[in-house]
Amino acid sequence: MKKMKLPELPIKFRLLLYFFTLIFCILSITETVYGFFIFAVDIVIYVMAACSLAATCCYLIKDGIGSIKKIVRPVIEGNALVNKIYSDYRFRTVLFTLFSFLINIFYAVSNGIFGIINRSPWLGTLSAYYIFLSIMRFGTVRYGRKVSKEKMNKDLVIQELKVYRHTGILLALITIALSGAVILLVNQEGGQSYYGYMIFVMAMYTFYKAIIAVVNIVKVRKLQSPLLVTIRNIGYADALVSVLSLQTAMFASFGENSDVDPGVMNGITGACVCIMILAIGIYMIYSSGRKIKRIQNES
């Protein structure tokens, strides 16, 4: 599938686009405040403002990325390690997984400490979950470093598929700890409260992590590397539980006057997250066994 590209626009047409974007944005803001025009004209103004603003943002981002690449590329090519990180997607993925591993360790320790201080079974169970994630990520990083200099062959693919299968087993097992956490949410306590505006910071980070996890899964499927798929599946499971944790924190912080029952909502979301992670683990176990048999039969 070919990537969609923005059509090339001469500078005079880009300036014209930016001018019309500015005009329609001013009109839309003015119309929102004062309401000069009839409804049909409002719709036209808002649609034109949205479309022109979207196009403008795309071209500005494209130009910005192009300019940054021209400045940064000589620096990247002048450093062997930085160039390898930039050009080798597999190496970059394994390296960044190390940072994710450290973040999981931090979450495991912090949730464990707060769980002991506050006598919170929910935080204790969440700590156990992040310990499991840390083990999985450590295993993938260790294996990735071990085979980083080897060329891809059938034996290496089988080894990666075995790592893929073992991770699937751990993901299936982690559902047990996660199910316990969901039961605690429904029957005993709500989520963790954050001080001040920290809840909004955590919300932005969670949404970023969830979007990146989905994008990475789509991207890595095309590379046919079991190790990279393993790493991205772990990241996806991490993002799912982060969404659940954020929801519980939102209810704990703002749910006092809400008509929605936090226990019911946390139970529904928690059950969906558990089912999705369990399904990923089962699929990894099944697909790895099937692929290993197929490769062995071809030998």
Helices and strands as residue ranges (DSSP letters): H 11-34, H 39-77, H 80-87, H 89-117, H 121-146, H 154-187, H 198-221, H 226-254, H 262-298
